[in-house]
């Protein structure tokens, strides 16, 4: 029996631990140390899954082994390694053992997402805007990928409207649906200002991570409305520093005002429209959320956050290569 197994009933990573996912290894680091663990292709997915579950916490060794059966023999050794490096702690349960109200869960979810964000390194897209190394095509790529999300948003939301819960929830979802209609027209204007045609907009394909984000939202809306409501908080929070640098670099690269202004206007609509509160408003209508439902939502948010971070890398990589087709129209 390993020391980690003895010390921790439900191990969890401490705050401010970051991951870099390489081809055959995963680098784990904090402010004091950095090391890598081997991640062969046949076990890569389960090793990644284990790291996600340790981010969330609330899982016993037995549960971790069931979730990652192909590496269950290695899990105790990995935990011991993490513990020796002082990366683990016991899960601190901030919620009651009998479930909580939607309003209580919203507060816990917000804290959980803030902790989760600290687990990821800063966005490479944002970093390149800050240091001035972002390219014109990468800025345009951000707009192209944003178009897919805004264009599909009403369609992704539609299944949630079919899941009747109560009149107040229906009203909130209908108002949100109406407010999201035609936001893609703003991004459409941005794209046309840099020469993207209607025909290209209709034919262009999203990056894999953008497709994954949209697919996840569609699945949540259809199969797990609670996760869909929770996910909206990730898309409706304004990021003033991001948009400040987006405007600054667009101007530095001599992109027209009609390119960056619609992006800023869309962000302003989200802020002024009160969209930042949509998750809180929706969850406040739920009287009770069980522990298992809370855990499932958190797991889904980890997966979604990973896709959002991955999209930043993919935008930099794909649109940073001048040999790639931009926009992504494949005949």
QUIGIKA-V709732 format. One record per residue. OMEGA is omega in whole degrees, 0 to 359 (NA if undefined). D_CENTER is the distance of its C-alpha to the mean C-alpha in Angstrom with 2 decimals. Layout:
# QUIGIKA-V709732
<<OMEGA;D_CENTER> <OMEGA;D_CENTER>>
This chain:
# QUIGIKA-V709732
<<183;36.06> <178;33.74> <181;33.58> <180;29.82> <180;30.68> <187;33.42> <189;31.55> <173;28.27> <179;28.21> <184;24.42> <179;23.13> <176;19.95> <172;18.78> <179;19.86> <174;17.77> <170;17.08> <188;17.05> <181;15.18> <171;14.85> <186;15.81> <178;15.80> <185;19.12> <183;21.12> <180;23.25> <176;22.05> <180;19.26> <180;20.03> <181;19.44> <170;20.45> <184;20.86> <186;23.28> <187;26.27> <175;25.79> <177;24.11> <181;24.84> <172;23.76> <179;23.89> <181;25.06> <178;22.73> <186;24.96> <183;23.49> <179;24.85> <187;23.08> <184;19.93> <182;17.69> <176;19.29> <176;19.24> <178;15.48> <178;15.38> <180;17.81> <178;15.84> <181;12.85> <177;15.56> <173;17.21> <183;14.22> <186;14.37> <179;18.17> <179;20.66> <177;21.58> <177;25.14> <179;26.35> <179;27.61> <177;24.31> <180;22.55> <178;25.39> <180;25.10> <183;21.38> <189;22.22> <184;25.85> <179;26.43> <186;25.92> <180;27.27> <182;30.32> <185;28.37> <179;26.06> <180;28.82> <178;29.55> <180;25.95> <179;25.79> <178;29.14> <179;28.00> <182;24.99> <178;27.38> <179;30.01> <177;27.65> <179;26.90> <185;23.19> <172;23.43> <175;24.35> <178;25.09> <176;22.44> <182;23.24> <179;23.16> <181;22.51> <182;23.04> <181;26.31> <184;27.36> <182;28.10> <184;24.89> <174;24.12> <178;24.12> <180;21.13> <177;21.70> <181;21.82> <178;18.63> <179;16.85> <178;18.14> <179;17.15> <180;13.57> <179;13.37> <180;14.96> <181;12.82> <177;9.53> <176;11.76> <181;13.02> <180;9.82> <180;9.02> <181;12.57> <182;12.12> <173;10.51> <182;12.96> <182;12.80> <178;11.50> <178;14.50> <179;14.57> <180;15.05> <180;17.45> <175;19.48> <182;19.85> <183;21.10> <174;23.57> <180;24.68> <178;24.13> <180;21.77> <179;23.67> <181;24.50> <178;23.05> <175;19.65> <178;19.61> <178;20.79> <177;18.16> <179;15.42> <179;17.48> <181;17.99> <177;14.39> <180;13.85> <182;16.92> <182;15.66> <181;12.91> <180;15.53> <184;18.27> <187;16.82> <180;15.41> <179;18.84> <178;19.30> <182;16.05> <188;17.17> <180;20.71> <179;20.57> <179;19.48> <181;22.65> <180;24.73> <183;23.89> <176;26.41> <180;26.02> <179;28.11> <179;29.43> <179;27.35> <178;24.04> <181;25.34> <179;26.31> <181;22.96> <179;21.17> <178;23.99> <178;23.85> <177;20.12> <181;20.82> <182;23.74> <181;21.96> <180;19.36> <173;22.24> <173;23.23> <179;20.46> <179;20.32> <177;23.88> <180;22.84> <176;20.70> <179;23.59> <178;25.94> <182;23.94> <182;24.07> <180;27.74> <179;28.65> <171;27.99> <177;29.86> <185;27.40> <176;29.55> <181;29.09> <179;29.88> <180;27.20> <180;24.55> <186;25.64> <189;25.65> <183;22.69> <179;20.02> <170;16.27> <180;14.89> <181;13.92> <177;10.17> <176;10.50> <179;12.69> <178;10.43> <181;7.79> <179;11.05> <179;12.64> <180;10.23> <180;10.71> <179;14.36> <178;14.83> <183;13.56> <183;15.86> <191;18.66> <182;18.58> <184;16.76> <180;16.86> <177;15.94> <178;12.38> <179;12.33> <180;13.72> <184;11.33> <183;8.22> <181;10.24> <181;10.04> <186;6.63> <185;8.57> <176;11.99> <180;12.21> <179;14.52> <186;14.34> <181;18.07> <178;18.28> <183;15.91> <175;18.04> <179;21.17> <177;20.73> <178;19.74> <182;23.05> <182;24.95> <175;24.12> <178;24.70> <181;28.07> <180;28.83> <175;28.35> <171;30.48> <185;28.06> <178;29.54> <179;28.70> <175;27.96> <186;25.01> <183;23.09> <178;24.60> <177;22.90> <179;19.43> <179;20.58> <178;22.21> <177;19.17> <179;17.37> <177;20.66> <179;20.80> <182;17.53> <184;18.96> <181;22.52> <179;21.78> <183;20.45> <180;17.12> <185;15.56> <188;17.58> <179;16.91> <179;14.98> <180;17.78> <181;20.43> <181;19.40> <180;19.11> <179;22.40> <182;24.15> <185;23.45> <186;26.33> <175;25.16> <184;22.11> <178;23.18> <181;21.97> <178;20.97> <177;18.87> <181;17.13> <180;16.48> <178;15.16> <181;12.68> <177;11.46> <179;11.41> <179;9.39> <176;6.69> <179;6.97> <181;6.94> <178;3.99> <178;2.20> <178;5.29> <179;5.39> <178;3.93> <180;6.32> <180;8.63> <178;9.07> <178;10.42> <183;12.79> <177;13.82> <179;14.72> <185;16.79> <186;18.41> <185;19.26> <175;20.29> <179;21.90> <184;24.36> <178;27.14> <180;28.38> <179;25.44> <180;25.88> <357;24.40> <188;23.42> <178;22.54> <183;25.56> <180;27.05> <NA;30.44>>
